[in-house]
């Protein structure tokens, strides 16, 4: 097996921050009187992005945010809300995606490091095996040489018919020749014995080296298997990290696109709000004009009554009774049995970043629930009213010096479109028409055409 080259790769992660939602708007749908209301935040400001452990948690966070902001978003177009919450979902998913990438990157670094270690271990094991094989080859050459020398000695002895001392003595001719021959015989025998010893040593070394090579081969096989496993894990870790990085980058692109879509939707919302403001100004102008006319007519009736009373007193006749105006508190009955989901007051718009007046009281009830007239009066308007949806207005006359009008908004269906209505009479049914975030009744009271808190009369 060829050595696996080490893989040393620098880990990196994509760090993204959620894009802010920069919005500026100066008018509110539910606030005809706030055309000049100050815009408190018009510069781009990054939306807070709480960390989410997983996409499911991010979705739950957005769902909670939707429920929490439902009241503040009353009067906001559904398309702007959808664009905003789509962006928020992506923003909340980014920390989870970043965490997944960080974890995958760390796992990749660990797997690559382990793969490098196993690669080095395999290379070391293979190098040890190669050295052992080379040493065995050398030993086998020495063994072959030793065998050759011993064979030569054996052949020479056979040719010379032995080198024993008796043979040497018998072949000597003089004492000096005998001594020389004995010395030569001893030297030859020493060389022969050394060759035989080397042969035995070489055989033992070869046997030991062969056993050592088998052990090294087992180590190489084990190291090869570990290296293969480490490489597979490193490859899988790199694939996981690449997938996590791709997902995070896709979320970043999605967030950028959603931010652009939100900016475009904000521009359309401004145009829509400008139209809504004109409609509200028209409705308010009508109510103000009616209030002036009603108060003038009431003043004329009061003057006529005073003149009639004076004439009666002069003539000695009974003075006609003039009923006193009812007190404000308790004059109006609750127009719905639903629970109060929002009171009259200022609200901060979480998308457009400005304060606006919630000019009424909201009764949460199922669509189709009856809506009843809060007091006797005359229906002065019934029909579509832009962001208010299906709307009915009832004039209750001059009470405590003001012309009191009640308005019932977002109706699913209108029942009474004109004429006199009595207290508790059904005028329509709860709906979610116009710029509404769900089934409810948006109930308003106007004093001389100006929206006031309904609690002043309930």
C-alpha positions in Angstrom: 0.0 0.0 0.0 1.3 3.4 -0.9 1.6 5.9 2.0 -1.3 8.3 2.4 -0.1 11.9 2.2 -0.9 14.0 5.3 -3.8 16.4 5.0 -3.3 19.6 6.9 -6.1 22.0 6.2 -6.8 25.3 8.0 -10.2 25.4 9.5 -12.3 28.4 9.0 -15.9 29.4 9.8 -18.2 32.0 8.2 -19.1 34.6 10.8 -22.3 36.5 9.9 -24.3 39.0 11.8 -28.0 39.6 11.3 -28.8 42.4 9.0 -30.7 45.3 10.7 -34.1 46.4 9.7 -33.9 50.1 8.9 -37.3 51.8 8.6 -38.6 55.3 8.6 -42.3 56.3 8.6 -44.1 59.3 9.9 -47.8 58.4 9.9 -49.9 55.7 11.5 -52.9 53.9 10.1 -54.9 54.1 13.3 -53.9 57.7 14.1 -55.5 60.3 11.9 -54.4 63.0 14.3 -50.7 62.0 14.3 -49.6 63.1 10.8 -46.9 65.2 12.3 -45.9 62.7 15.0 -42.1 62.6 15.5 -40.3 59.6 14.1 -38.2 58.3 17.0 -36.0 55.9 15.0 -35.3 56.4 11.4 -31.7 55.2 11.0 -30.8 51.6 10.3 -30.5 49.6 13.4 -29.6 46.0 13.7 -32.5 43.8 15.0 -31.6 41.8 18.1 -31.0 38.2 17.3 -31.3 35.9 20.2 -29.4 32.7 19.8 -31.3 29.6 18.9 -30.0 26.1 19.4 -31.7 24.6 16.4 -34.1 25.6 13.6 -37.1 24.3 15.6 -36.2 26.6 18.5 -35.8 29.5 16.1 -39.3 28.9 14.7 -40.8 28.8 18.2 -39.1 32.1 19.0 -40.6 33.7 15.9 -44.0 32.3 16.7 -43.8 33.8 20.2 -42.6 37.1 18.7 -45.6 37.1 16.2 -48.0 36.5 19.1 -46.3 39.2 21.2 -46.2 41.8 18.4 -49.7 41.0 17.1 -51.2 43.9 19.0 -48.4 46.4 18.0 -48.8 45.4 14.3 -52.5 46.1 14.1 -53.0 48.3 11.1 -49.9 47.0 9.3 -50.3 45.4 5.9 -50.0 41.6 5.9 -47.3 41.8 3.1 -45.1 43.9 5.3 -45.6 41.6 8.3 -44.8 38.6 6.2 -41.6 40.2 4.9 -40.6 41.2 8.4 -41.2 37.8 10.0 -39.6 35.9 7.1 -36.4 38.0 7.7 -36.7 37.4 11.5 -37.0 33.6 11.0 -33.8 33.7 8.9 -32.0 35.9 11.4 -32.9 33.6 14.2 -31.8 30.5 12.2 -28.3 32.0 11.6 -26.9 31.4 15.1 -28.0 27.8 15.0 -26.4 27.4 11.5 -23.2 29.1 12.7 -23.1 26.7 15.7 -23.5 23.7 13.4 -20.7 25.0 11.2 -18.4 25.7 14.2 -19.0 22.1 15.5 -18.5 20.6 12.0 -15.3 22.7 11.5 -13.9 21.5 14.9 -14.8 17.9 14.1 -13.1 18.3 10.7 -9.9 19.7 12.3 -9.9 16.9 14.9 -10.5 14.3 12.1 -7.8 15.8 9.9 -5.3 15.8 12.8 -6.1 12.1 13.6 -5.8 11.3 9.9 -2.4 12.9 9.8 -1.3 11.0 12.9 -2.4 7.7 11.4 -0.7 8.6 8.1 2.6 9.2 10.0 2.1 6.0 12.0 1.6 4.1 8.8 4.7 5.6 7.2 6.8 4.8 10.2 5.5 1.2 10.3 6.3 0.9 6.5 9.7 2.4 7.0 10.5 -0.1 9.8 9.3 -2.9 7.6 11.5 -1.7 4.8 14.6 -1.5 7.1 13.9 -5.0 8.4 13.5 -6.4 4.9 16.8 -4.7 3.9 18.5 -6.1 7.1 17.2 -9.6 6.2 18.5 -9.3 2.7 22.0 -8.4 4.1 21.8 -11.3 6.5 20.8 -13.7 3.7 23.8 -12.5 1.6 26.1 -13.1 4.6 24.5 -16.5 5.1 25.1 -17.4 1.5 28.7 -16.3 1.7 29.3 -18.3 4.8 27.7 -21.4 3.2 30.0 -20.9 0.2 33.1 -20.7 2.3 32.2 -23.8 4.3 31.5 -25.7 1.0 34.9 -24.7 -0.3 36.5 -26.0 2.8 34.7 -29.2 2.6 35.6 -29.6 -1.1 39.3 -28.9 -0.3 39.3 -31.3 2.5 37.9 -34.0 0.3 40.5 -33.3 -2.4 43.3 -33.2 0.1 42.0 -36.3 1.8 41.7 -34.6 5.1 43.9 -32.2 7.1 44.3 -34.2 10.3 47.6 -34.1 12.2 48.3 -37.7 11.5 48.1 -37.1 7.8 50.3 -34.1 8.2 52.9 -36.0 10.2 53.1 -38.9 7.8 53.6 -36.6 4.8 56.3 -34.5 6.6 59.9 -35.2 5.4 61.8 -33.3 8.2 61.1 -32.1 11.7 60.9 -28.6 10.5 58.5 -29.5 7.7 56.4 -31.4 10.3 56.1 -28.3 12.6 55.2 -26.1 9.6 52.5 -28.5 8.5 51.0 -28.7 12.0 50.8 -24.9 12.3 49.1 -24.6 8.9 46.7 -27.3 9.9 45.7 -25.5 13.1 45.2 -22.2 11.1 43.0 -23.9 8.6 40.9 -25.5 11.3 40.4 -22.2 13.0 39.2 -20.5 9.8 36.9 -23.5 9.2 35.5 -23.2 12.7 35.0 -19.4 12.4 33.1 -20.0 9.1 30.9 -22.6 10.7 30.2 -20.2 13.6 29.3 -17.3 11.3 27.1 -19.7 9.4 25.2 -20.6 12.5 24.9 -17.0 13.6 23.7 -15.9 10.2 21.0 -18.6 10.3 19.8 -17.6 13.7 19.8 -13.9 12.7 17.8 -14.7 9.6 15.3 -16.7 11.5 14.9 -13.8 14.1 14.6 -11.2 11.3 12.0 -13.2 9.5 9.9 -13.3 12.7 10.5 -9.6 13.2 9.3 -8.8 9.7 6.1 -10.8 10.2 5.4 -8.8 13.4 6.2 -5.5 11.5 3.9 -6.6 8.6 1.1 -7.1 11.1 1.8 -3.6 12.5 1.7 -2.2 8.9 -1.6 -3.9 8.3 -3.1 -2.6 11.5 -1.7 0.9 10.8 -3.1 0.7 7.2 -6.6 -0.1 8.5 -6.4 2.7 11.1 -5.3 5.1 8.4 -8.1 4.1 6.1 -10.7 4.6 9.0 -9.1 7.9 9.9 -9.2 9.0 6.2 -12.9 8.0 5.9 -13.7 10.0 9.1 -11.8 13.0 7.9 -13.5 12.8 4.5 -16.9 12.6 6.1 -16.1 15.5 8.5 -14.9 17.7 5.6 -18.2 16.9 3.8 -20.2 17.8 6.9 -18.3 21.0 7.3 -18.8 21.9 3.6 -22.5 21.2 3.9 -22.8 23.3 7.1 -20.9 26.1 5.4 -23.1 25.9 2.3 -26.2 26.1 4.5 -24.9 29.1 6.4 -24.0 30.9 3.2 -27.4 30.1 1.7 -29.0 31.6 4.8 -26.8 34.7 4.4 -27.9 35.0 0.8 -31.5 34.5 1.8 -31.3 37.1 4.5 -29.8 39.6 2.1 -32.6 39.0 -0.4 -35.2 39.2 2.4 -33.7 42.5 3.6 -34.0 43.9 0.1 -37.6 42.6 -0.1 -38.4 44.2 3.2 -37.0 47.6 2.1 -39.1 47.4 -1.0 -42.2 46.5 1.0 -41.6 49.4 3.4 -41.6 51.8 0.5 -45.0 50.3 -0.6 -46.2 50.5 3.0 -45.4 54.2 3.1 -47.4 54.7 -0.1 -50.3 52.7 1.4 -50.1 54.6 4.7 -50.3 57.9 2.8 -53.5 56.8 1.1 -54.8 55.5 4.5 -54.0 58.8 6.1 -56.0 60.6 3.4 -59.0 58.3 4.0 -58.7 58.8 7.8 -58.5 62.6 7.3 -61.6 62.4 5.2 -63.5 60.4 7.8 -62.4 62.7 10.5 -63.3 65.8 8.6 -66.8 64.3 8.1 -67.1 63.6 11.8 -65.8 67.0 12.7 -68.3 68.7 10.3 -71.1 66.6 11.6 -70.2 67.4 15.2 -70.1 71.2 14.4 -73.5 71.0 12.7 -75.0 68.9 15.5 -73.7 71.2 18.2 -75.0 74.2 16.3 -78.4 72.5 15.9 -78.3 71.6 19.6 -77.4 75.2 20.5 -80.4 76.4 18.4 -82.7 73.9 20.1 -81.4 75.0 23.5 -81.9 78.7 22.7 -85.4 77.9 21.5 -86.1 76.0 24.7 -84.8 78.8 26.8 -87.0 81.3 24.9 -90.0 78.9 25.3 -89.3 78.6 29.0 -89.1 82.4 29.4 -92.3 82.9 27.5 -94.0 80.3 29.7 -92.8 81.9 32.9 -94.1 85.3 31.7 -97.5 83.8 30.8 -97.6 81.9 34.1 -97.6 78.5 32.3 -95.6 75.5 33.5 -92.0 75.5 32.3 -91.2 72.5 30.0 -88.8 70.0 31.6 -85.4 69.9 30.0 -83.7 66.5 30.6 -80.2 66.7 32.1 -77.3 65.2 30.2 -76.3 61.7 31.3 -73.0 61.1 33.0 -70.1 60.0 30.8 -69.1 56.9 32.8 -71.5 54.0 32.1 -73.3 55.7 29.2 -72.0 53.1 26.7 -72.5 49.4 27.0 -69.8 46.9 26.0 -70.3 46.3 22.2 -69.0 42.7 22.4 -68.7 39.9 24.9 -65.1 39.3 23.8 -62.2 39.8 26.2 -60.2 43.1 26.0 -57.0 42.4 24.0 -55.8 45.9 23.7 -56.6 49.3 25.2 -56.5 52.8 23.8 -53.0 54.4 23.9 -49.7 54.9 22.2 -47.8 52.0 20.6 -44.3 51.6 19.2 -44.3 50.0 15.8 -41.6 47.3 15.8 -41.1 47.4 12.0 -41.4 51.0 11.1 -39.9 52.3 14.3 -42.2 55.1 15.3 -44.9 55.8 17.9 -48.5 55.9 16.9 -51.9 56.0 18.6 -54.0 52.9 18.9 -57.2 54.9 18.7 -59.7 52.4 20.2 -60.3 49.4 22.3 -60.0 45.9 20.9 -62.4 43.1 21.8 -61.0 39.6 20.9 -63.8 37.3 19.7 -64.3 34.7 17.0 -65.3 35.9 13.6 -69.0 35.9 13.3 -69.7 36.9 16.9 -72.4 39.6 17.1 -71.5 43.3 17.6 -74.1 45.4 19.4 -74.7 49.1 19.4 -73.2 50.6 22.6 -76.0 53.1 23.0 -79.1 54.4 21.1 -78.2 56.5 18.1 -78.3 57.0 14.4 -76.2 55.1 11.8 -74.4 57.8 9.9 -72.0 55.6 7.9 -71.8 51.9 7.0 -69.5 50.3 4.5 -65.8 49.8 3.5 -63.3 52.2 5.1 -59.9 51.2 3.9 -57.7 49.9 6.6 -60.7 49.8 9.0 -62.3 47.2 6.7 -66.1 47.0 7.1 -67.0 49.9 9.4 -70.2 51.2 11.0 -70.5 54.7 12.7 -73.3 55.5 15.1 -74.0 59.1 16.2 -75.4 59.3 19.8 -76.0 63.0 19.8 -74.7 65.8 22.0 -73.7 64.5 25.4 -72.1 66.6 28.1 -71.2 69.2 25.5 -69.7 66.9 22.9 -71.0 65.1 19.9 -70.4 61.4 20.7 -69.9 58.9 17.8 -69.0 55.2 18.2 -67.3 53.3 15.4 -67.2 49.5 14.9 -64.4 48.2 12.7 -63.1 45.1 10.8 -66.6 43.6 10.6 -67.1 40.4 8.7 -70.7 41.5 7.8 -72.7 44.7 8.3 -76.4 44.3 9.4 -77.6 47.8 9.8 -76.7 50.4 7.2 -78.8 53.4 8.3 -81.6 54.7 10.5 -82.0 54.5 14.2 -80.5 51.7 16.4 -81.3 50.9 20.0 -78.9 49.9 22.7 -77.8 46.3 22.3 -79.1 46.0 18.8 -76.9 43.9 16.5 -75.2 46.1 13.9 -72.8 43.6 12.5 -70.5 40.6 13.1 -66.9 40.3 14.2 -64.4 39.9 11.3 -60.9 40.6 10.3 -61.4 42.8 7.2 -59.0 45.7 6.3 -55.6 45.8 8.0 -56.4 43.4 10.7 -54.2 40.7 12.3 -57.0 38.5 13.4 -60.7 38.2 14.3 -61.6 41.1 16.7 -63.7 44.2 17.1 -61.8 47.5 17.0 -64.2 49.8 18.9 -63.6 53.6 18.8 -65.3 56.6 20.4 -65.1 60.1 18.9 -65.8 63.4 20.7 -66.5 66.1 18.2 -64.7 64.0 15.6 -61.5 63.4 17.7 -60.7 59.8 18.9 -60.9 59.5 22.6 -60.4 56.6 25.1 -63.7 54.5 25.1 -63.2 53.9 28.8 -64.3 57.5 29.4 -67.8 56.4 28.4 -68.0 52.7 29.3 
